[in-house]
Amino acid sequence: MAGVLRAERVWVETFTGLRLEQFERLLKAVRDRGGNGTLRGRPWCLPLAERVLVVAVYYRTNLTMRQLGPLFGISSSTVCRVIQRLGPLLALEPVSRPGDAADRLWIVDGTLIPVRDRKVGSSSRNYRFSANVQVIVDAHTRLVIAAARPVPGTTADAHAWRASGLAGHCQDVTVLADGAYLNCGMVTPHRKRPRRELLPGEEDDNAAHRKVRARVEHVIGRMKNYKILRDCRQHGDGLHHAVQAVAHMHNLALAS
């Protein structure tokens, strides 16, 4: 029995980036959201824990379904059904307004994610078909607060933010952003005026702003350790579900 548990721990930690205790919390969230279904009809060939593991491994490694099938002893079509069924259930839990909102500091930024779905992405500045995803991060805990639905990669960050609906999450919370979010109600760096230098102290303010805002870049970089966010082959809502699931797993890995 100890050998079996050790093998499960090695498998989970190697292929998902989560410790076994963190994976069990993810499994509980999926189970509470109805991941086992009604248990009627044709039963799944894998228990729920292994099905959640299939989805987590898929997001972490971005292996094809034909590659994942032999690893779990199932067909590629079963892998596809498991991902489509459980992927949305791994989503980041909705964040309510914090009680100490006035003391919180959040950071927002957009990131480009290469996609294969031409209806979701567009040819953008990274010379690939990409989608723009807006992400809010807590500056103190580095936890992901929310992630918006993807928009075409050519969409400017300010327009993507206004269309995302995430502003409702930020009521009474101080939000930092870069210069692309001017006139969006956030704290942005001072800008140089035509033929004028920055006023005394403004450069120091900008330096402090950059130092704090770099945390969202670090979080996005860690999220992209999940290789699904480097080249998403999913179509339709697949990218949105992947971003939400990766944000959830990132938070689990960071908070424990």
C-alpha positions, 0 to 999 in steps of 0.5 A: 500500500505504501508503494502504491501511495508513493507511486501516486504521489510521484505521478501527481507531483511530476506531471501536474506541478501540485503536491498530493495534498493540493491535488486532493483539494482540486479533486474535492472542488471538482467532486463538489461541483458535480464531477461524478455526475448522476452515476447513471448510464454507462460508467466511466472507465476511470475513477474520478481522481484519475479523470481529474489527473488526466485533465491536470496532466493535459493542461500541464504538459499539453500532450496530445490526446493520442499521447495521453491515452496510452499513459492512462490505458484509455482511448484518445476519444475518452481523453477528449470526453474527459477533458470536455466534461471536467475541464470547466469544473476545474475553473477558478472559484469566483472571488467576492469583494474582500472585506478589507477592499480599501486596503487591498492592492491588485494588479492587472495585465494582459497576456497573449496566448497562442491559439489554433482557433481562428475565431478566438485569436488573430494575428498579433504582435507576436506574429502568431494567432493569439488571444488576449487574456486579462488577468487580475493578481493580488499584489500581496499574495500573488494569487490570481483573483480573476481571468477574463474571457479571451479576445482577439490578440489585436485588441488593445489592453484598454479595450480588452479590459472594458469588454471583460467585465472585470471592473466589477470585481475591483470596486473600492480596490486600488488597481495598478496597471501599465500605461496601456490602461490610461483612463480606465480608472487604475493607477498608471505610471506618469507620462512624459508631456511633449518636450517636457521632462517628468516632474521631481519625484515622478520618476521615483513614483514610476520606479516604485510602480514598476517594481510592484507591477512586475509581480503580475508578470511573474504570476503570468510567467508561472501560469505559463509553466502549464504548457497549454497556455503556450499553444492551445489547440482547444477550440470554442470555450476550450481556451477560457476553461484552460485559463480558469483551470490553470489559475485555480491550480496556480493558486492551489500551488501557491497558497499551500 
